[in-house]
Amino acid sequence: MTLRIDWGDVEFALTWRTDEGRYFLDRETGEVIAWTGVDDPEHSEDELDAGLAEGRLLPIDPLPSPVEYDWMEEFAATVGKPELRRQLEAALRASRPFRRLKDVLADYPAERQRWFAFHSERLREAAKEWLEENGIASAT
């Protein structure tokens, strides 16, 4: 099945972790549907249940945190400045490593931009893999 996919929406859904709401891919339209909970004004629970039962809607579960943690470790290993690499490695060993990595990179704008590009590339690869695992080819 080939669909026109909004990569940004799929990537956002793969990284959004919340106890409220879920994301689904509509297998007919390629649209990513955000369901914000029981009182969602756009999508009723019955609509979603029907879409899931028909196989039209595919739940998009967020990537497990260890996947993104591995990306941070991989990125830190590519940093050329030994002092910055040590700071990043220490941030990854501390509590709240996701926040700490971003805090360290705030003082290094070029490396911060490189991190965002690195993360985006890994996220796009994960999105493509998820689509392939679910038998969907992207027309975009």
Order of alpha helices (4+ residues) and beta strands (2+ residues): beta-alpha-beta-beta-alpha-beta-alpha-alpha-alpha-alpha-beta
